Amino acid sequence: ISPTVQIRYYIKPIMVSFSSTSSLIPRVILGFTGTMLSVLGGWRVISPSSFFDQNAGVQSIDPNDVALINELRGMGSVPMSFGLVILFLGALFPTKEGTTTALICSNTLVGSFFVTRCVSILVDGMQNEIIQQGIMGELFLLCLNGFAFWMHQTSSVNKKD
């Protein structure tokens, strides 16, 4: 096969994915989810006290408790790094496999946040209003990403590569 044929073969799927609505919607959803996770995770890494004060109503975090701050920063790196993976694989540089991977990551991460919040309600009781709003946001993101996954799988089944 000549190099010209290979270039045409590789450029054609990229052009189809940029113009196809069925692949554009999951990319937009993954871009939104990846950005949200990256920004909120990054905020948690940079300033955990401020993050929890604004987003959970927790004002009793001692900034001098180095061990606690270290744990909070460490756990903030998970959504930040997964958000970047989701953003790059699913939205900025999409391929069929990369988008599938990004959708699985986003659904798993956002789904685990939602499930553990529900477990916390069952075990610890009803949360404050800020946390309840966060739970609704996580449910919204989970439904949005579930829809994107369904749309991506349906369009992938209908396309013959």
DSSP file with accessible surface (Angstrom, degrees, kcal/mol):
  #  RESIDUE AA STRUCTURE BP1 BP2  ACC     N-H-->O    O-->H-N    N-H-->O    O-->H-N    TCO  KAPPA ALPHA  PHI   PSI    X-CA   Y-CA   Z-CA
    1    1 A I              0   0  163      0, 0.0     0, 0.0     0, 0.0     0, 0.0   0.000 360.0 360.0 360.0 132.8    0.0    0.0    0.0
    2    2 A S     >  -     0   0   55      1,-0.1     4,-1.7     4,-0.0     3,-0.4  -0.355 360.0-112.9 -76.1 156.3    1.4    3.4   -0.9
    3    3 A P  H  > S+     0   0   90      0, 0.0     4,-2.3     0, 0.0     5,-0.2   0.838 115.2  60.5 -58.7 -30.4    1.7    6.1    1.7
    4    4 A T  H  > S+     0   0   77      2,-0.2     4,-2.3     1,-0.2     5,-0.2   0.929 103.8  48.8 -64.4 -41.8   -1.0    8.2   -0.1
    5    5 A V  H  > S+     0   0   75     -3,-0.4     4,-2.3     1,-0.2    -1,-0.2   0.922 110.8  50.8 -65.1 -41.4   -3.6    5.5    0.5
    6    6 A Q  H  X S+     0   0   97     -4,-1.7     4,-2.2     2,-0.2    -1,-0.2   0.919 109.6  50.3 -63.8 -41.2   -2.6    5.2    4.1
    7    7 A I  H  X S+     0   0   99     -4,-2.3     4,-2.3     1,-0.2     5,-0.3   0.948 111.3  48.1 -63.4 -44.6   -2.9    8.9    4.6
    8    8 A R  H  X S+     0   0  172     -4,-2.3     4,-1.8     1,-0.2    -1,-0.2   0.897 110.4  52.9 -62.4 -38.7   -6.4    9.0    3.0
    9    9 A Y  H  < S+     0   0  137     -4,-2.3    -1,-0.2    -5,-0.2    -2,-0.2   0.920 113.8  41.7 -63.7 -41.9   -7.4    6.0    5.2
   10   10 A Y  H  X S+     0   0  149     -4,-2.2     4,-0.8     1,-0.2    -2,-0.2   0.829 114.1  50.3 -79.3 -29.5   -6.4    7.7    8.4
   11   11 A I  H  X S+     0   0   82     -4,-2.3     4,-2.3    -5,-0.2     5,-0.2   0.903 100.0  65.2 -75.9 -35.2   -7.7   11.2    7.6
   12   12 A K  H  X S+     0   0  146     -4,-1.8     4,-2.3    -5,-0.3     5,-0.2   0.923 100.8  46.7 -58.7 -49.2  -11.2   10.0    6.5
   13   13 A P  H  > S+     0   0   65      0, 0.0     4,-2.5     0, 0.0    -1,-0.2   0.895 111.4  53.2 -62.5 -34.5  -12.4    8.7    9.9
   14   14 A I  H  X S+     0   0   91     -4,-0.8     4,-1.8     2,-0.2    -2,-0.2   0.948 109.8  47.2 -64.4 -44.3  -11.1   11.9   11.7
   15   15 A M  H  X S+     0   0  124     -4,-2.3     4,-1.5     1,-0.2    -1,-0.2   0.910 112.0  51.0 -65.5 -36.7  -13.1   14.1    9.3
   16   16 A V  H  X S+     0   0   61     -4,-2.3     4,-1.8    -5,-0.2    -1,-0.2   0.937 108.5  51.4 -65.4 -42.4  -16.2   11.9    9.8
   17   17 A S  H  < S+     0   0   24     -4,-2.5    -1,-0.2     1,-0.2    -2,-0.2   0.858 109.4  50.2 -67.7 -30.5  -15.9   12.1   13.6
   18   18 A F  H  < S+     0   0  108     -4,-1.8    -1,-0.2     1,-0.2    -2,-0.2   0.839 118.1  37.7 -74.9 -29.7  -15.7   15.9   13.5
   19   19 A S  H  < S+     0   0   96     -4,-1.5     2,-0.4    -3,-0.2    -2,-0.2   0.642  94.3  97.6 -96.1 -13.9  -18.8   16.3   11.3
   20   20 A S    >X  -     0   0   26     -4,-1.8     4,-1.5    -5,-0.2     3,-0.6  -0.618  59.0-155.4 -83.3 126.3  -20.9   13.6   12.7
   21   21 A T  H 3> S+     0   0   95     -2,-0.4     4,-2.0     1,-0.2    -1,-0.2   0.870  93.2  62.6 -64.8 -36.0  -23.5   14.7   15.2
   22   22 A S  H 34 S+     0   0   34      1,-0.2    -1,-0.2     2,-0.2   133,-0.2   0.775 112.9  35.4 -65.7 -22.9  -23.6   11.2   16.8
   23   23 A S  H <> S+     0   0   14     -3,-0.6     4,-1.2    -7,-0.2    -1,-0.2   0.657 111.3  62.3-100.3 -17.1  -19.9   11.6   17.8
   24   24 A L  H  X S+     0   0   78     -4,-1.5     4,-2.4     2,-0.2     5,-0.2   0.915  98.4  55.2 -73.1 -41.9  -20.1   15.3   18.5
   25   25 A I  H  X S+     0   0   58     -4,-2.0     4,-2.5     1,-0.2     5,-0.2   0.944 108.5  46.2 -61.6 -49.5  -22.6   15.0   21.4
   26   26 A P  H  > S+     0   0    0      0, 0.0     4,-3.0     0, 0.0     5,-0.2   0.910 112.1  53.7 -59.8 -35.0  -20.5   12.5   23.4
   27   27 A R  H  X S+     0   0   37     -4,-1.2     4,-2.4     2,-0.2    -2,-0.2   0.911 109.5  46.8 -64.4 -41.5  -17.4   14.7   22.8
   28   28 A V  H  X S+     0   0   92     -4,-2.4     4,-2.5     2,-0.2    -1,-0.2   0.933 114.0  47.8 -65.7 -44.1  -19.2   17.8   24.2
   29   29 A I  H  X S+     0   0   15     -4,-2.5     4,-2.9     1,-0.2     5,-0.2   0.924 113.5  47.3 -63.4 -43.6  -20.4   15.8   27.2
   30   30 A L  H  X S+     0   0    0     -4,-3.0     4,-3.1    -5,-0.2     5,-0.3   0.882 110.6  53.0 -66.3 -35.2  -17.0   14.4   27.8
   31   31 A G  H  X S+     0   0   13     -4,-2.4     4,-2.2    -5,-0.2    -2,-0.2   0.931 112.1  44.8 -63.2 -43.7  -15.5   17.8   27.4
   32   32 A F  H  X S+     0   0   95     -4,-2.5     4,-2.6     2,-0.2    -2,-0.2   0.949 116.8  44.9 -64.0 -49.0  -17.9   19.2   30.0
   33   33 A T  H  X S+     0   0    0     -4,-2.9     4,-2.8     2,-0.2     5,-0.2   0.930 114.3  48.7 -63.2 -46.3  -17.3   16.3   32.4
   34   34 A G  H  X S+     0   0    0     -4,-3.1     4,-2.4    -5,-0.2    -1,-0.2   0.901 112.7  47.9 -62.0 -40.1  -13.6   16.3   32.0
   35   35 A T  H  X S+     0   0   67     -4,-2.2     4,-2.9    -5,-0.3     5,-0.3   0.933 112.6  48.7 -65.8 -45.7  -13.4   20.1   32.6
   36   36 A M  H  X S+     0   0   72     -4,-2.6     4,-2.7     1,-0.2     5,-0.3   0.938 114.5  44.8 -59.3 -49.2  -15.6   19.9   35.7
   37   37 A L  H  X S+     0   0   13     -4,-2.8     4,-2.5     1,-0.2     5,-0.3   0.907 115.3  48.2 -63.6 -41.3  -13.6   17.1   37.2
   38   38 A S  H  X S+     0   0   17     -4,-2.4     4,-2.5    -5,-0.2    -2,-0.2   0.929 115.1  43.7 -65.5 -45.4  -10.3   18.7   36.4
   39   39 A V  H  X S+     0   0   89     -4,-2.9     4,-2.6     2,-0.2    -2,-0.2   0.950 118.4  42.5 -67.4 -48.6  -11.2   22.1   37.8
   40   40 A L  H  X S+     0   0   64     -4,-2.7     4,-2.1    -5,-0.3    -2,-0.2   0.909 117.6  46.9 -67.9 -39.9  -12.9   20.8   40.9
   41   41 A G  H  X S+     0   0    1     -4,-2.5     4,-1.9    -5,-0.3    -1,-0.2   0.911 112.7  50.1 -65.1 -41.1  -10.1   18.2   41.6
   42   42 A G  H  X S+     0   0   11     -4,-2.5     4,-2.9    -5,-0.3     5,-0.2   0.901 108.9  51.8 -63.3 -39.5   -7.5   20.9   40.9
   43   43 A W  H  X S+     0   0   77     -4,-2.6     4,-3.0     1,-0.2     8,-0.3   0.921 109.0  51.1 -62.3 -41.0   -9.1   23.3   43.3
   44   44 A R  H  < S+     0   0   53     -4,-2.1    -1,-0.2     1,-0.2    -2,-0.2   0.854 112.7  46.0 -66.0 -33.8   -9.1   20.5   45.9
   45   45 A V  H  < S+     0   0   38     -4,-1.9    -2,-0.2    31,-0.2    -1,-0.2   0.923 118.1  41.5 -72.4 -44.1   -5.4   19.9   45.3
   46   46 A I  H  < S+     0   0  131     -4,-2.9    -2,-0.2     1,-0.2    -3,-0.2   0.930 136.6   6.1 -72.8 -45.4   -4.5   23.6   45.4
   47   47 A S     X  +     0   0   43     -4,-3.0     4,-2.5    -5,-0.2    -1,-0.2  -0.616  62.4 171.6-142.9  79.6   -6.7   24.8   48.3
   48   48 A P  H  > S+     0   0    3      0, 0.0     4,-2.5     0, 0.0     5,-0.3   0.878  81.3  54.3 -60.4 -37.5   -8.5   22.0   50.2
   49   49 A S  H  > S+     0   0   36      1,-0.2     4,-2.0     2,-0.2     5,-0.2   0.946 112.1  43.4 -62.0 -47.6   -9.7   24.2   53.0
   50   50 A S  H  > S+     0   0   43      2,-0.2     4,-2.4     1,-0.2     5,-0.3   0.902 112.5  54.3 -63.6 -41.8  -11.3   26.7   50.6
   51   51 A F  H  X S+     0   0   26     -4,-2.5     4,-2.6    -8,-0.3     5,-0.3   0.949 112.7  40.9 -58.8 -50.6  -12.8   23.8   48.5
   52   52 A F  H  X>S+     0   0   30     -4,-2.5     6,-1.9     2,-0.2     4,-1.5   0.834 113.1  54.7 -72.7 -29.2  -14.5   22.1   51.4
   53   53 A D  H  X5S+     0   0   57     -4,-2.0     4,-0.5    -5,-0.3    -1,-0.2   0.941 118.2  34.7 -65.2 -44.7  -15.7   25.4   52.9
   54   54 A Q  H  <5S+     0   0  120     -4,-2.4    -2,-0.2    -5,-0.2    -1,-0.2   0.830 128.7  33.0 -78.5 -35.4  -17.3   26.4   49.6
   55   55 A N  H  <5S+     0   0   60     -4,-2.6    -3,-0.2    -5,-0.3    -2,-0.2   0.545 131.4  22.5-106.4  -9.1  -18.6   23.0   48.3
   56   56 A A  H  <5S-     0   0   11     -4,-1.5    75,-0.2    -5,-0.3    -3,-0.2   0.444  93.2-119.6-134.0  -5.7  -19.4   21.1   51.5
   57   57 A G     << +     0   0   30     -5,-0.6     2,-0.7    -4,-0.5    -4,-0.2   0.695  63.8 145.0  71.9  17.5  -20.1   23.7   54.1
   58   58 A V        +     0   0   57     -6,-1.9    -1,-0.2     1,-0.1     3,-0.2  -0.804  13.7 162.3 -92.4 113.4  -17.2   22.2   56.2
   59   59 A Q        +     0   0  158     -2,-0.7    -1,-0.1     1,-0.1    -6,-0.1   0.325  54.3  82.6-113.2   7.9  -15.5   25.1   58.0
   60   60 A S        +     0   0  108      2,-0.1     2,-0.6   -11,-0.0    -1,-0.1   0.142  53.8 126.0-102.9  22.5  -13.6   23.1   60.6
   61   61 A I        -     0   0   27     -3,-0.2    -8,-0.0   -12,-0.1     3,-0.0  -0.710  55.9-139.9 -82.9 120.4  -10.6   22.1   58.6
   62   62 A D    >   -     0   0   81     -2,-0.6     3,-1.9     1,-0.2     7,-0.2  -0.707   3.6-153.9 -81.2 115.1   -7.5   23.2   60.4
   63   63 A P  T 3  S+     0   0   88      0, 0.0    -1,-0.2     0, 0.0   -14,-0.0   0.692  94.7  59.5 -63.9 -14.6   -5.0   24.5   57.8
   64   64 A N  T 3  S+     0   0  132      1,-0.1     2,-1.6     5,-0.0     3,-0.2   0.543  76.8  97.2 -90.0  -7.0   -2.2   23.6   60.2
   65   65 A D    <>  -     0   0   70     -3,-1.9     4,-2.5     1,-0.2     5,-0.2  -0.643  54.6-178.2 -82.4  89.0   -3.2   19.9   60.3
   66   66 A V  H  > S+     0   0  112     -2,-1.6     4,-2.6     1,-0.2    -1,-0.2   0.867  75.1  53.7 -62.2 -38.6   -0.6   18.8   57.7
   67   67 A A  H  > S+     0   0   70      2,-0.2     4,-2.2     1,-0.2    -1,-0.2   0.926 111.6  44.9 -64.6 -43.5   -1.7   15.1   57.6
   68   68 A L  H  > S+     0   0   65      2,-0.2     4,-2.6     1,-0.2    -2,-0.2   0.938 113.8  48.8 -65.7 -46.4   -5.3   16.0   56.9
   69   69 A I  H  X S+     0   0   16     -4,-2.5     4,-2.6    -7,-0.2     5,-0.2   0.906 110.2  53.0 -60.2 -40.1   -4.5   18.6   54.3
   70   70 A N  H  X S+     0   0  100     -4,-2.6     4,-2.5    -5,-0.2    -1,-0.2   0.925 110.3  47.0 -61.6 -43.9   -2.1   16.0   52.6
   71   71 A E  H  X S+     0   0  123     -4,-2.2     4,-2.3     2,-0.2    -2,-0.2   0.910 112.3  49.8 -64.2 -42.9   -5.0   13.4   52.5
   72   72 A L  H  X S+     0   0   23     -4,-2.6     4,-1.4     2,-0.2    -2,-0.2   0.913 112.4  47.2 -64.5 -40.9   -7.4   15.9   51.1
   73   73 A R  H  X S+     0   0   99     -4,-2.6     4,-1.1    -5,-0.2    -2,-0.2   0.918 110.8  52.5 -64.6 -43.9   -5.0   17.0   48.4
   74   74 A G  H >X S+     0   0   35     -4,-2.5     3,-0.6     1,-0.2     4,-0.5   0.912 110.0  47.3 -60.4 -42.1   -4.2   13.4   47.5
   75   75 A M  H >< S+     0   0  102     -4,-2.3     3,-0.6     1,-0.2    -1,-0.2   0.777 106.0  60.0 -73.0 -23.3   -7.9   12.5   47.1
   76   76 A G  H 3X S+     0   0    0     -4,-1.4     4,-1.6     1,-0.2   -31,-0.2   0.771  93.4  66.2 -72.7 -23.0   -8.3   15.6   45.0
   77   77 A S  H <X S+     0   0   48     -4,-1.1     4,-2.8    -3,-0.6     5,-0.3   0.777  90.6  65.5 -70.6 -23.3   -5.8   14.3   42.5
   78   78 A V  H <X S+     0   0   53     -3,-0.6     4,-2.6    -4,-0.5     5,-0.3   0.982 107.5  35.7 -65.6 -57.4   -8.0   11.4   41.5
   79   79 A P  H  > S+     0   0   12      0, 0.0     4,-2.4     0, 0.0    -1,-0.2   0.890 118.3  54.6 -64.9 -31.6  -10.9   13.5   39.9
   80   80 A M  H  X S+     0   0   57     -4,-1.6     4,-1.9     2,-0.2    -2,-0.2   0.962 113.3  39.6 -64.3 -48.9   -8.3   16.0   38.5
   81   81 A S  H  X S+     0   0   55     -4,-2.8     4,-2.2     2,-0.2    -1,-0.2   0.920 117.9  47.6 -70.5 -41.1   -6.2   13.3   36.8
   82   82 A F  H  X S+     0   0   80     -4,-2.6     4,-2.9    -5,-0.3     5,-0.2   0.887 109.5  55.7 -65.4 -35.6   -9.2   11.3   35.6
   83   83 A G  H  X S+     0   0    0     -4,-2.4     4,-2.7    -5,-0.3    -2,-0.2   0.911 107.7  48.2 -61.4 -39.8  -10.8   14.6   34.4
   84   84 A L  H  X S+     0   0   76     -4,-1.9     4,-2.9     2,-0.2     5,-0.3   0.913 111.7  49.3 -67.6 -40.8   -7.7   15.3   32.3
   85   85 A V  H  X S+     0   0   62     -4,-2.2     4,-2.9     2,-0.2     5,-0.5   0.944 113.6  46.8 -61.5 -45.8   -7.8   11.8   30.8
   86   86 A I  H  X>S+     0   0    0     -4,-2.9     4,-2.1     1,-0.2     5,-0.6   0.929 113.8  48.7 -61.6 -44.3  -11.5   12.1   30.0
   87   87 A L  I  X>S+     0   0   28     -4,-2.7     5,-2.4    -5,-0.2     4,-1.5   0.945 118.4  37.8 -63.0 -48.0  -10.9   15.6   28.5
   88   88 A F  I  <>S+     0   0   93     -4,-2.9     5,-2.4     3,-0.2    -2,-0.2   0.942 123.5  38.3 -73.3 -47.9   -8.0   14.5   26.3
   89   89 A L  I  <5S+     0   0   62     -4,-2.9     6,-0.5    -5,-0.3    -3,-0.2   0.872 128.2  31.1 -71.7 -36.9   -9.2   11.0   25.2
   90   90 A G  I  <5S+     0   0    0     -4,-2.1    -3,-0.2    -5,-0.5   -59,-0.2   0.800 132.5  16.9 -95.4 -29.3  -12.8   11.8   24.8
   91   91 A A  I  <<S+     0   0   10     -4,-1.5    -3,-0.2    -5,-0.6    -4,-0.1   0.825 125.8  34.2-114.1 -46.1  -13.1   15.5   23.7
   92   92 A L  I   <S+     0   0   85     -5,-2.4    -4,-0.2     1,-0.2    -3,-0.2   0.889 132.2  17.5 -86.4 -40.2   -9.8   16.9   22.4
   93   93 A F  S   <S-     0   0  140     -5,-2.4    -1,-0.2    -6,-0.3     2,-0.1  -0.530  85.4-177.9-129.3  65.0   -8.2   13.9   20.7
   94   94 A P        +     0   0   22      0, 0.0     2,-0.3     0, 0.0    -4,-0.1  -0.405  13.1 164.9 -77.5 140.3  -11.0   11.4   20.1
   95   95 A T     >  -     0   0   80     -6,-0.5     4,-2.9    -2,-0.1     5,-0.3  -0.874  51.8-102.5-131.8 168.4  -10.7    8.0   18.6
   96   96 A K  H  > S+     0   0   85     -2,-0.3     4,-2.0     1,-0.2     5,-0.1   0.951 124.0  39.5 -58.2 -47.5  -13.3    5.3   18.8
   97   97 A E  H  > S+     0   0  131      2,-0.2     4,-2.6     1,-0.2    -1,-0.2   0.893 115.8  51.6 -70.9 -39.8  -11.3    3.4   21.5
   98   98 A G  H  > S+     0   0    6      2,-0.2     4,-2.7     1,-0.2    -2,-0.2   0.905 110.3  48.6 -64.5 -40.9  -10.3    6.6   23.3
   99   99 A T  H  X S+     0   0    9     -4,-2.9     4,-2.6     2,-0.2     5,-0.2   0.915 111.3  50.3 -65.3 -41.8  -13.8    7.8   23.5
  100  100 A T  H  X S+     0   0   33     -4,-2.0     4,-2.4    -5,-0.3    -2,-0.2   0.942 112.3  47.6 -61.0 -44.5  -15.0    4.5   24.8
  101  101 A T  H  X S+     0   0   67     -4,-2.6     4,-2.6     1,-0.2    -2,-0.2   0.924 112.2  49.3 -61.8 -45.1  -12.3    4.5   27.4
  102  102 A A  H  X S+     0   0    0     -4,-2.7     4,-2.8     1,-0.2    -1,-0.2   0.898 111.1  49.9 -62.7 -40.5  -13.1    8.1   28.4
  103  103 A L  H  X S+     0   0    0     -4,-2.6     4,-2.5     2,-0.2     5,-0.2   0.900 111.0  48.7 -66.9 -39.3  -16.8    7.2   28.7
  104  104 A I  H  X S+     0   0   86     -4,-2.4     4,-2.5    -5,-0.2     5,-0.2   0.941 113.7  47.5 -64.9 -44.0  -16.1    4.2   30.9
  105  105 A C  H  X S+     0   0   22     -4,-2.6     4,-2.8     2,-0.2     5,-0.3   0.931 113.8  46.7 -61.3 -46.8  -13.8    6.3   33.1
  106  106 A S  H  X S+     0   0    0     -4,-2.8     4,-2.5     1,-0.2     5,-0.4   0.927 114.4  46.2 -66.2 -42.9  -16.4    9.1   33.4
  107  107 A N  H  X S+     0   0   32     -4,-2.5     4,-2.0    -5,-0.2     5,-0.2   0.907 115.2  47.5 -66.2 -38.3  -19.3    6.8   34.2
  108  108 A T  H  X S+     0   0   91     -4,-2.5     4,-2.3    -5,-0.2    -2,-0.2   0.947 116.6  42.1 -67.1 -47.0  -17.3    4.9   36.7
  109  109 A L  H  X S+     0   0   16     -4,-2.8     4,-2.1    -5,-0.2    -2,-0.2   0.963 120.4  40.1 -67.5 -51.1  -15.9    7.9   38.5
  110  110 A V  H  X S+     0   0    2     -4,-2.5     4,-2.4    -5,-0.3    -1,-0.2   0.907 116.1  52.8 -67.0 -37.8  -19.1   10.0   38.6
  111  111 A G  H  X S+     0   0   11     -4,-2.0     4,-2.8    -5,-0.4    -1,-0.2   0.903 108.0  50.4 -63.5 -39.8  -21.2    6.8   39.3
  112  112 A S  H  X S+     0   0   53     -4,-2.3     4,-2.4    -5,-0.2     5,-0.2   0.897 109.1  51.8 -68.0 -37.1  -18.9    6.0   42.3
  113  113 A F  H  X S+     0   0   57     -4,-2.1     4,-1.9     2,-0.2    -2,-0.2   0.955 113.2  45.0 -58.9 -48.1  -19.3    9.5   43.7
  114  114 A F  H  X S+     0   0   42     -4,-2.4     4,-2.1     2,-0.2    -2,-0.2   0.934 113.6  48.3 -64.2 -45.5  -23.1    9.2   43.4
  115  115 A V  H  X S+     0   0   84     -4,-2.8     4,-2.5     1,-0.2    -1,-0.2   0.927 111.6  49.2 -64.0 -43.3  -23.3    5.7   44.9
  116  116 A T  H  X S+     0   0   83     -4,-2.4     4,-2.3     1,-0.2    -1,-0.2   0.860 108.8  53.5 -68.7 -30.1  -21.1    6.6   47.9
  117  117 A R  H  X S+     0   0   81     -4,-1.9     4,-2.0    -5,-0.2    -1,-0.2   0.917 109.9  48.2 -65.8 -40.8  -23.1    9.7   48.6
  118  118 A C  H  X S+     0   0   46     -4,-2.1     4,-2.1     2,-0.2    -2,-0.2   0.908 111.0  50.2 -65.6 -40.0  -26.3    7.6   48.7
  119  119 A V  H  X S+     0   0   76     -4,-2.5     4,-2.8     1,-0.2     5,-0.3   0.922 108.6  53.5 -62.2 -41.8  -24.5    5.1   51.0
  120  120 A S  H  X>S+     0   0   31     -4,-2.3     4,-3.2     1,-0.2     5,-0.6   0.886 106.8  51.3 -62.1 -38.3  -23.5    8.0   53.2
  121  121 A I  H  X5S+     0   0   45     -4,-2.0     4,-1.4     3,-0.2    -1,-0.2   0.929 112.7  46.1 -64.0 -43.0  -27.1    9.2   53.4
  122  122 A L  H  <5S+     0   0  155     -4,-2.1    -2,-0.2     2,-0.2    -1,-0.2   0.901 124.0  32.8 -65.6 -40.6  -28.2    5.7   54.4
  123  123 A V  H  <5S+     0   0  110     -4,-2.8    -2,-0.2    -5,-0.2    -3,-0.2   0.920 133.4  24.9 -83.6 -45.5  -25.4    5.3   57.0
  124  124 A D  H  <5S-     0   0  118     -4,-3.2    -3,-0.2    -5,-0.3    -2,-0.2   0.579 105.9-117.0-100.6 -14.5  -25.0    8.9   58.3
  125  125 A G     << -     0   0   31     -4,-1.4    -1,-0.3    -5,-0.6    -2,-0.1  -0.380  58.1 -19.3 100.9 178.4  -28.3   10.5   57.6
  126  126 A M        -     0   0  135     -2,-0.1     2,-0.1    -4,-0.1    -5,-0.0  -0.302  67.7-133.5 -63.8 139.8  -29.4   13.3   55.4
  127  127 A Q        -     0   0   49      1,-0.2    -1,-0.1     2,-0.1    -2,-0.0  -0.360  28.8 -84.3 -88.5 170.8  -26.6   15.7   54.4
  128  128 A N     >  -     0   0   73    -72,-0.2     4,-2.3    -2,-0.1     5,-0.2  -0.145  48.0 -96.8 -70.8 171.9  -26.6   19.5   54.4
  129  129 A E  H  > S+     0   0  136      1,-0.2     4,-2.2     2,-0.2     5,-0.2   0.860 122.2  54.5 -61.9 -37.4  -28.1   21.5   51.5
  130  130 A I  H  > S+     0   0   61      1,-0.2     4,-1.9     2,-0.2    -1,-0.2   0.931 110.5  46.1 -64.5 -43.2  -24.8   22.1   49.8
  131  131 A I  H  > S+     0   0   19    -75,-0.2     4,-2.5     2,-0.2    -2,-0.2   0.904 109.7  55.1 -66.3 -39.5  -24.0   18.3   49.7
  132  132 A Q  H  X S+     0   0   76     -4,-2.3     4,-2.1     1,-0.2    -1,-0.2   0.906 107.4  49.8 -60.9 -40.2  -27.6   17.6   48.5
  133  133 A Q  H  X S+     0   0  120     -4,-2.2     4,-2.3     1,-0.2    -1,-0.2   0.901 109.6  52.1 -64.0 -38.7  -27.0   20.0   45.6
  134  134 A G  H  X S+     0   0   30     -4,-1.9     4,-2.6     2,-0.2    -2,-0.2   0.896 106.9  52.9 -63.1 -39.3  -23.7   18.2   44.9
  135  135 A I  H  X S+     0   0    9     -4,-2.5     4,-2.5     2,-0.2    -2,-0.2   0.920 109.5  48.5 -63.4 -42.0  -25.6   14.8   44.8
  136  136 A M  H  X S+     0   0  116     -4,-2.1     4,-2.5     2,-0.2    -1,-0.2   0.905 110.9  51.1 -65.9 -38.3  -28.1   16.2   42.3
  137  137 A G  H  X S+     0   0   36     -4,-2.3     4,-2.6     2,-0.2    -2,-0.2   0.909 110.7  48.6 -63.5 -40.6  -25.2   17.5   40.2
  138  138 A E  H  X S+     0   0   25     -4,-2.6     4,-2.5     2,-0.2    -2,-0.2   0.900 110.8  50.4 -67.0 -39.0  -23.5   14.1   40.3
  139  139 A L  H  X S+     0   0   61     -4,-2.5     4,-2.6     2,-0.2     5,-0.2   0.924 110.9  49.7 -63.8 -41.9  -26.8   12.4   39.3
  140  140 A F  H  X S+     0   0  122     -4,-2.5     4,-2.7     2,-0.2    -2,-0.2   0.938 112.3  46.7 -60.6 -48.3  -27.1   14.8   36.4
  141  141 A L  H  X S+     0   0   19     -4,-2.6     4,-2.8     2,-0.2     5,-0.2   0.892 111.5  52.4 -62.2 -38.3  -23.5   14.2   35.2
  142  142 A L  H  X S+     0   0   44     -4,-2.5     4,-2.4     2,-0.2    -2,-0.2   0.935 112.0  44.8 -64.5 -44.7  -24.1   10.4   35.6
  143  143 A C  H  X S+     0   0   80     -4,-2.6     4,-2.5     2,-0.2    -2,-0.2   0.920 114.0  50.4 -64.2 -42.4  -27.3   10.5   33.4
  144  144 A L  H  X S+     0   0   47     -4,-2.7     4,-2.3    -5,-0.2    -2,-0.2   0.933 113.8  44.1 -61.5 -45.5  -25.5   12.8   30.9
  145  145 A N  H  X S+     0   0    0     -4,-2.8     4,-2.4     2,-0.2    -1,-0.2   0.843 111.2  54.4 -71.6 -32.3  -22.5   10.5   30.6
  146  146 A G  H  X S+     0   0   30     -4,-2.4     4,-2.6    -5,-0.2    -1,-0.2   0.918 109.5  48.2 -63.5 -41.7  -24.8    7.4   30.5
  147  147 A F  H  X S+     0   0   95     -4,-2.5     4,-2.8     2,-0.2    -2,-0.2   0.921 111.3  50.1 -62.9 -43.3  -26.6    9.0   27.6
  148  148 A A  H  X S+     0   0    0     -4,-2.3     4,-2.7     2,-0.2    -2,-0.2   0.909 110.8  49.8 -63.1 -39.8  -23.3    9.8   25.9
  149  149 A F  H  X S+     0   0   66     -4,-2.4     4,-2.7     2,-0.2     5,-0.2   0.937 112.0  47.4 -64.2 -45.2  -22.1    6.2   26.4
  150  150 A W  H  X S+     0   0  156     -4,-2.6     4,-2.6     1,-0.2    -2,-0.2   0.930 113.7  48.2 -61.1 -44.2  -25.4    4.9   24.9
  151  151 A M  H  X S+     0   0   30     -4,-2.8     4,-2.4     1,-0.2     5,-0.2   0.912 112.6  48.0 -64.4 -41.6  -25.1    7.3   22.0
  152  152 A H  H  X S+     0   0   10     -4,-2.7     4,-2.2     2,-0.2    -2,-0.2   0.924 113.3  47.3 -65.9 -43.0  -21.5    6.3   21.3
  153  153 A Q  H  X S+     0   0   72     -4,-2.7     4,-2.0     2,-0.2    -2,-0.2   0.902 112.8  49.3 -66.1 -40.3  -22.2    2.6   21.5
  154  154 A T  H  X S+     0   0   49     -4,-2.6     4,-1.8    -5,-0.2    -2,-0.2   0.920 113.8  45.0 -66.6 -42.2  -25.2    2.9   19.2
  155  155 A S  H  X S+     0   0   13     -4,-2.4     4,-1.1     1,-0.2    -1,-0.2   0.853 112.3  52.8 -70.6 -31.3  -23.3    5.0   16.6
  156  156 A S  H  < S+     0   0   18     -4,-2.2    -2,-0.2    -5,-0.2    -1,-0.2   0.879 108.7  49.8 -70.0 -35.2  -20.3    2.6   16.8
  157  157 A V  H  < S+     0   0  107     -4,-2.0    -2,-0.2     1,-0.2    -1,-0.2   0.899 111.6  48.4 -69.5 -37.8  -22.5   -0.4   16.2
  158  158 A N  H  < S+     0   0  125     -4,-1.8     2,-0.4    -5,-0.2    -1,-0.2   0.708 101.1  77.9 -76.1 -22.2  -24.1    1.2   13.1
  159  159 A K     <  -     0   0   74     -4,-1.1     2,-0.6    -5,-0.1     0, 0.0  -0.745  68.1-151.0 -90.7 139.1  -20.7    2.2   11.6
  160  160 A K              0   0  195     -2,-0.4    -3,-0.1     0, 0.0    -2,-0.0  -0.925 360.0 360.0-105.9 114.5  -18.5   -0.3    9.9
  161  161 A D              0   0  136     -2,-0.6    -5,-0.0    -5,-0.1    -2,-0.0  -0.597 360.0 360.0 -88.0 360.0  -14.9    0.7   10.2
